[in-house]
Amino acid sequence: MVISILVRKTRVKDRAGWESALQAVLPKVRQVVEAEPGFVSLQYLWSPDEEGAMAQITTWQSLDDCRRYVRGGAAATAATIEDAAIPTAPHPDGAWVRKNFEVAG
């Protein structure tokens, strides 16, 4: 399995506001990612240490499934939905960084 972690900083500064905005768009995001071949799970994280920082974690059956999600446009669609509700912080804080990891064992 492959874990893909997308980290970004948002304009939203408090967890309650972030959770409320996320809950409003989560059904649409889930619809996009769950339709992708090899999708396993979706999870969101809020940073307790860095104001406005969040992560989207998706799990895929294979690296090819993850790459298809990212390169085929579904990841961009999910990101557009998220960003409309949870706007990205302005430059230079608003960089989106994705890292993929294979699960050991």
C-alpha positions in Angstrom: 0.0 0.0 0.0 1.0 3.6 -0.6 0.2 6.6 1.7 0.1 10.0 0.0 0.3 13.0 2.3 -0.6 16.5 1.0 0.4 19.3 3.3 -0.6 22.9 3.0 -1.2 26.0 5.1 -4.6 27.6 5.0 -6.0 31.1 5.7 -8.2 29.5 8.3 -6.5 30.0 11.7 -8.7 28.0 14.1 -9.5 24.4 14.2 -13.3 24.8 14.7 -13.6 27.0 11.6 -11.5 24.5 9.6 -13.5 21.5 10.8 -16.8 23.3 9.9 -15.6 24.2 6.4 -14.2 20.7 5.9 -17.4 19.0 6.9 -19.3 21.1 4.3 -17.1 19.8 1.4 -16.1 16.4 2.7 -18.9 14.5 0.9 -17.9 16.1 -2.5 -14.2 15.3 -1.9 -15.0 11.7 -0.8 -17.1 11.3 -4.0 -14.0 12.2 -6.1 -11.4 10.1 -4.3 -13.7 7.0 -3.7 -14.3 6.8 -7.5 -10.6 6.3 -8.1 -9.3 2.7 -8.7 -7.2 1.5 -5.8 -8.5 4.0 -3.3 -8.4 2.7 0.3 -8.9 5.6 2.7 -9.0 9.4 3.3 -8.1 11.2 6.4 -7.5 14.9 7.4 -5.2 16.3 10.0 -5.0 19.7 11.7 -1.6 20.8 13.0 -1.6 21.7 16.7 1.9 23.3 16.2 1.6 25.4 13.1 -1.3 27.9 12.7 -3.4 27.0 9.7 -1.5 23.9 8.7 -3.4 20.8 7.5 -2.8 17.6 5.8 -4.8 15.3 3.5 -3.8 11.7 3.8 -5.0 9.2 1.2 -4.1 5.5 1.1 -3.9 3.6 -2.2 -3.4 -0.1 -3.0 -0.4 0.6 -5.2 1.9 3.4 -6.3 0.3 3.2 -9.8 -3.1 3.9 -8.3 -1.8 6.9 -6.4 0.0 8.3 -9.5 -3.2 7.8 -11.6 -5.1 9.8 -8.9 -2.6 12.6 -9.0 -1.8 12.7 -12.7 -5.3 11.9 -14.0 -6.8 15.1 -12.5 -8.8 13.7 -9.6 -6.4 15.1 -7.1 -6.7 18.5 -8.7 -10.5 18.2 -8.6 -10.4 17.3 -4.9 -7.9 20.2 -4.2 -10.2 22.7 -6.0 -13.2 21.6 -3.9 -11.1 21.9 -0.7 -9.6 25.2 -1.6 -13.0 26.8 -2.3 -14.0 26.1 1.3 -10.6 26.2 3.0 -8.6 28.8 1.1 -4.8 28.4 0.9 -2.6 30.9 2.7 -1.0 33.5 0.5 2.5 33.1 -0.9 5.0 32.1 0.4 3.1 30.1 3.1 0.6 28.6 0.7 2.8 25.9 -1.0 1.2 22.5 -1.5 3.6 19.6 -0.8 2.8 16.0 -1.6 4.9 13.1 -0.4 4.2 9.4 -1.1 5.4 6.6 1.1 5.1 2.8 0.7 3.9 0.9 3.8 6.5 -1.4 5.3 5.9 -5.1 5.6 
